[in-house]
Amino acid sequence: MSAPEKPTTVDEYLAGVEEPKRSTLEAVRASIRRAVPDADEVISYGMPAFRLGGKVVAGFAAFKAHLAYLPHSGSVFPQLADELTGFTYTDGSLHFAVDEPLPDALVARLVEVRRAEAGV
C-alpha cells in the first residue's frame, strides 16, 4: 500500500503509508513539529509539509525503498554537507531508512537553515 493519490491532510497521507514507514515518518513529523511548532501542516506537491509565513520550510515523503526529508530548497544540504555524512541526498531530497528516523538534532539544523534562508 502506498500513500493516497491526493491526500488533503498530513494524517490522510500517513494513513496510506505502510509500516514501518508510517511510524518512522510520524517520528520525523514530531521532530519537525518540535523544531518549528508555529508552522502549519499542509500538503505541498502531494506530500506532507510545514509552512511558516507563507513559505514551506520542511517536508517529508515515503517512496518504495526509502523515506525522504524535503527542505523545499536546493541550497540547504550544501550548507550542512559535513552533518550529512552517511546519508544519500540530492539537491532537494535527503534519503533515510524506512525504519530509522532522522536524528532530532539534524532535523532541527535542517529547519534552522531553511528558516534563515526563507527569512521566517
Secondary structure, DSSP 8 states (H G I E B T S, - for coil): ----SS-SSHHHHHHTS-TTHHHHHHHHHHHHHHH-TT-EEEEETTEEEEEETTEEEEEEEE-SS-EEEE-SSTTHHHHTGGGGTT-EE-SS-EEE-TT----HHHHHHHHHHHHHHHT-
